[in-house]
């Protein structure tokens, strides 16, 4: 349908063809798709707004159209819908739009779909209605695992669902408490910041807010965000997200501060790399915006990049920490497991296997100014920019995916057995193929260390 078509004619065509959307093309070129009109647009932008039915569809269309390649799998289309918040994707083949796929299409295909839970979260009008929804995530993820989805995509999906619960919760909480006195951003850190959550993730969050203009506004901000954080954390606990044992949460006054104070924190950590400061790196330096004014998080990220480039000695300390973590394999390539205690004959796949990849990607990202926080995304950018070889990127990504897959399977089995999920895997319970794949994955750690030794003169 051309851009000059009236809204009434568009609605009539949708009714005649029994469809929920129409692609809008340029007046002189039918192949040039410039927008999309949906039944939702007719309802919200025309009927509810009392708009004249004779206006052209270009007044109400959404533009530009979000697209997905025709060869993409449905999971990728679903991820794009959930991350962009759209319900319709134009399907593209060789530069031409050949159709439209909708969220309803995917719901019919997948049954117990992540999108169904996504929609259920977004329609909640009371915070208490969110409490049981996070408990549905394991069922959704179980289906994705059975369908063969990659571990990296599964953790991204978990993050998207958790993010939606957080966004809806904080939106409703703002409605309850009223608007804040200054702009703020709810920061997510650690595995949440990297979008690498699994079935059990403690809260790691903070608040950064715009610097107040005067003492009165400073006190108002402090009072507001103290109340806001206390209620938010309590609601998140009721949603099933455990408190952080280290108190890295917005309820801790130290982690609820204006932007200038956060910049002072990072300056101190970078300038004085003591053991505690190096520990902070693993949590705070992987931050991302979770809700609110994302520009504040972007400002802080840019500042971190600037001060890190000026402190080469800091990166040397980080590289030394990376090299201290050895692959959990003996000289004869046997698994190194715990000798006694609660987890005897098991290995911590997160600490011993995944963390070396996370730490490598982080220090390299800081070195070369990569703004991504996700480990796989960092590795991809590092390869694209020529900082690591394409072969290393491929091997490291595969090794990381294999470990994360085994971790997810392990935690899913624990949940099904009514046990709190952890990261302690018993190698004896793995198949011969899984053992071989895990050993190969661990051996990639030595390749990562070789790269660090070439870049940083670590003695």
N, C-alpha and C positions, 0 to 999 in steps of 0.2 A: 504494500500500500504506500502511495506517495505521500510526501510530507504535507502537501496541501489538502489532503483528504480531511473532511470534517470528522469531528468526534462521533457524531451521530452515525455517519456512514461506517466508521470503524466498528462501532458497537453492533450495527446491523450485520456486518460481515462476520463478526465473531459469533453472533447468534445463529446465522445461517449455517456456518460451517461447524458449529458446536466446538469451538476452540477457545482457549483462555488467553491467547496472546496474538499479536500481529507484529511482524517486522516492518519497519518503516524505511523506505528507500528514498534516495535523492530524486528530485523531480525529473532530471534528465537521464538518470542511469539506474536501472532496476537492480543492478548488481552491487551498487554502493549502499550498503545498509548503514543508516545513520542513527537508528534508535529502535526502541521496542515499546509497545503499549500493551498492558495487561489488564485483565478484568479488575485487578486491584487498583490500577490507575483510574479506571472509569469510576470505581466506587469512591475512592478517596479524593481524587483531584477534580472530579467533575460533579458527581451527584452531591457528595457531602459539602463541597465548596460552592455549590450553586452556579457552576460555570455554564456559560452558553454552549449548547450542544453543537452550534454551528462553527465554533473555533476550530482551526486545523489541529490535527493530532500532534504536530510538532510542539504545541504548547504544553502537552502533558506527557510526552514520551520520555523514557529514560535513555540517556545518551552519555558516553558511548556504550555500545552493547558489549557485555562481558561474554567472551567466547571460550570455547573448548575445542580442541582438535578432534576430528572424527575418529581417529585411532586411539584416543584416550580411553582408559578403562572407566567404568562407572564410579569406581572409588575416587578417582582423580576429579571427576565432575562433582561428586559429592563434597569433596574437600574444598573445591573452589566455591561452591554455593555457600558453605558454612563459613568460610573465611571472609567472603565478600558480602554476605548477607543478602544475596539475590536468590530469586526462586526460579529464574529462567536463564538458560545459557544458550547462546546461538552456537550451532555446531558448524565448524569451519573445515573445509577440505580444499587444499591447494589455493588458499587465498579467497575462496568463495564461501558464503554462508549457504548451507544446504538444508538446514532444519533447526529445530529448537527442542531442547530437552528440559524438562521441568522437574522440580522437586517431587511432584506427585508421581511422575514416571519412576523415579528412583525408589520412592516409598513402596510402590506396587511391586517392584522388582526385588527389594531386599527384605520386606517384611519387618522384622525387628531392627529397624534401621537407626543409625546414629542420628539421622535427620529427624526422625520421629521424636527422639529425646530432645534434640536441639529445639524443635518447635514447642515442646511441652515446657521447657525451661523459659522460653521467651514470652509465653502467654501468661505466666504466673503474675498475679496481682498482689500477692502477699508473700513476705519473706518465708513464712513458715511452710508455704507450699513448695519451697525449694528443698527443704530438709530431706525428703526421701529420694529425690531425683538422682543425687550422686551415687546412691546405692544401686542404680540401674546400669551404671557405666560398665561394671564387669560383664553383665549379660551381653551388652552391645559389643564389647571388645572380644568376648569369646567367639562371637559369630565372625568377626573380622579375621581372627586367628585361624578359624576353621576354613575360611575362604582363601587363605594363603596370602593375606596382606603382609607387606614388608613391615618389619619392626619399626623402622623409622616413621612410616606412615601411621602406624598404630599409636605410637607415642604422640605424634602430632594431633591425632584425633582425640586422644585423651586430653591433651592440652586445650584443644578447641572447646570441648565439652566443659572442662573445668573453668575455662575463661568465660564461657557463657553464663555459668552459674554465678561466678564472681560479678560479672557485669550487671546481671539482673538484680543480684542482692544489693550491690552498692547503689544502683539506680533507685531502688525502692527505699533504701536507707536515706538517701538524699531527700527523697520526697517526705520522709518522716521527720527528719531533723531540719529541713530547710536548706537553702543554698549556702555553700561555704563562704566565709569572708574573703578568701583569696583562692585563686586557681590551685589545683593540686593534682598529683598523679600518684596512683597506687602502684607501687613497684613490685614486681615479682622477681625473685632471685633464685640462685641455686638451680636445681633441676627444673623448677617452674619457669625460671628465666630462660633456660635453654630449650624449653618445650620438650623435655625428656622425661616427663612424669610416667610412672608405671602405676600399678594398682594401689600402691600405698606411698603417699608423698606428704611429709610434714609441711606445715606452713612455713614459708620463708618469704616475708613481705615487709614492706616499709612504706612510708609516705614522704614524698617530697612536695613542698608547696612553695608558691611564689613568695619572694621576700616581702614582708609587710612594709607599708609606707611609713608607719609611725608606731609608737608604743601601744596605743589603743588597739590598733589593728593587729599588732603582734599578740596581745593578750587574747583578743577575740579568736584569732587563728589557733592559738595553743589550746584554748578551752574547747573550741569546736572539734578539732581533730583528735583531742584526747577522748571525747565522748564518742566520736565517729568510729575511731579505731577499736574502742572497747566493745561497742555493739557489733561491729563487723566481725571481729575475731570470734566473738561468742557465737554469732550466727554460723560462721564457717565451721566451727567445731560441731554444731548441731547438724550441719550438712555432711559431716563425716571426714573433715580434714583435721588431723590431729595437731595439737599445739607443737611448736618447735621446741625441742628440748634445750636448745641453746638460747632461747628467747629472742631469736631474730624475727621479730614481728613488730607491726606498727604500734602495738600497745606499749612497747618499750620506748620511753621518751627519747632515748638516744637515736632511735630509728624513725622518728617522726619529727622532721626538721625542715626549715626552709632551704632553698636551693644553695644559698651561700654557705651554709653549714655543711651540706653534703659535699660541696667542692673542697672545703677544708678537710673533711674526712679523707677524701681520696688523695689529696695532696700529701697528707701525713702518711698514709699507707704507702704511697709510692716513694716518698723521700726517706722513710725509715723502715726498711724491710726486715723487721724483727719477726720471730716465729708467729706471733699473734697476727701481725699484719699479713703474712703469707697465708694464714688460715682464712683471713677475711677475703682474700682474692677468690678463693674457691666458691664463696657464697655471693659476695656483693658485685664482683666484676662481671657477672653474667646477667645483670639486671636487664629488664625490659619493662615497658609500660603495660600495665594490666588494665587500668581504667583511669579515665580522667584526661587531663591535659598532657598528651603525649609529648608535646613540645618541651616540657620540663625534663623528661627523660632523655630526649634528643640533645638538649643543651648539656646535660650531665655527661652523656656519652661522648660528645665532641670534646668536652673539657678533659675527660679521661684520656682520650687519644692524644691530646696536645701535651699533657704533662708526662705521659708514658714515653713519648718520643724523646723527651728531654732528659729522661732518667734511664740511660742504658744499663746502669748498674742494677737497677730494679729487675730488668728483664733477665740479667745474669742470675740473680737469685731465684727467679721463677724457673729458669732452665735447670738450675742445679736441683731444685725440688723435683722436677720432672724426671731427671736422670736417676734420682734416688729410688724411684719406684721400679723394681725389677719385675720382669714377667714371672708369673707363678709356675715356672717349670724348672725342674732339676737339670743337672748336667746331662742326664740320660733322657731328658724330655718327658719325665713323669710329672704329674701334677703335684704341686706343693700345697698340702692341705694342713689344716690346724691339727696339732698333735693331741690336744686334750680339750676339756671344757665342754660347754653346751653344744658347740659346733664341731666336735671332733670328726675328722676325716672329711670335712667339707671345706670349700673355698668360697670366699666372698667375691662373687663375680663382679660386683660393682666396684669395690675398693681395689681389688687386685687386677681385674681385667679391663673394665670400662674406663676407670679414672685416668689411667695413663693416656688414653686417647683424648679424653676431655681436656686434660692438662696441656697436652701437646697442642691441640687446636687453639686453646686459649692463649698460650704464650705466643704462638705464631700470629694469631689475630691481633694481639696487642703490638707485636713487633711491626706488622705491616698495615696497621690501621683498618683492619676488617671489622665492620660494624655488626656483622651477624653474631648471634649468641648461640644458636644451635650448633652442635658439634659437627654433624654431617654437612650443614650449610657452610660452616667455616672451612672445612676441608675442601669443599667444592670451589669456593672463592679463591682459596690459596692456590689450587691447581689452575684455575682459569687465569689467574694473574701471574703464573709462572714461578711461584715461590716454592712449590713442591712439584714433583713430576706427576704426570697423569697416571703412571703405573702405581705410584705410592698412594695417590688419592683413591684409586680403584681398590687396592688391597686393603687400605685402612678402613674405607667405607664398608667393604664386605665384612671385614673382621669385626667392626663395631656392630653391624646389623646382626651377625650371627650370635654374638654375645647377648645383645639386647633381646633377641628372639628367645634364647634359652632362659633368660631372666623372666620374661613375660610368661612363658609356659610354666616355669617353676612356680611363680606367684599365683597363676590361675589355678593350678592344682591345689595349692595351699588354701585358697579361698573356697574351692569346692569341698575341701576336707574340713572347713570350719576353723582353719588356722590363720593367724595373722601373717600376712605375706612378709618375707624377708629376702635377702640376697644370697643366702648360703646354700650353694648347690653341692650335692654329693656326686662327684664324678663317676662313682661306681654305678649309679643309676642311669647313666647316659648310654646310649647305644654306641657301638664301635664307630659308626660314622660320625656321630655327634662328638665323641671324644677326639677323633682325628681333626674335625673341623675346628674344635675349640683350641686344640694345641696349635694348629696353623694360625689361628687368630692371635693367640698369645705371642707367637714368634714375630708378628708384625711390630710389636712394641720395640724390639731391637732396631728395626729399621727407622722408627720414629726417633729413637735416641741418636742414631747415626746422623740424622739431619740436624738435630739440635747441637751436636758436638761440632759440626762443620760451621754452624752459624754463630754460636756463642763459644768464646774461648773459656770453657768451664774446666777447671783443673780437677 
